[in-house]
Amino acid sequence: QVQLVESGGGLVQPGGSLTLSCAASGTIASFNAMAWYRQAPGNQRELVARVFAGGSTDYADSVKGRFTISGDNVKNTVSLQMNSLKPEDTAVYYCLWRSPTKDDYWGQGTQVIVSS
């Protein structure tokens, strides 16, 4: 069983910053990938950023240059540094842990609200 614990969401003003963190635990090996997705009301869940075991990363176009993902595949942790936040970044953010056999496990989500 894999458990994911997310933290770091909250309310921030436009232009502000937040850091999301996620830790995976259980009887698990190092990850194949970890990622952050988000889902705004009325929208489908979308990929924000992901990091692979080898260290490579990719980002949604909407967050490139503003968000930075980093992961440790020994500790099975991932963080997302979010800068220059915009109201359209408001969403529930979900952490994903992908096993070496590419099974996906999700966190429960953490709310991010960008508003003045």
Summary of the structure (lengths in Angstrom):
residues: 116
radius of gyration: 13.5
end to end distance: 40.0
largest distance: 43.2
contacts: 347
relative contact order: 0.32
helix: 5%
strand: 54%
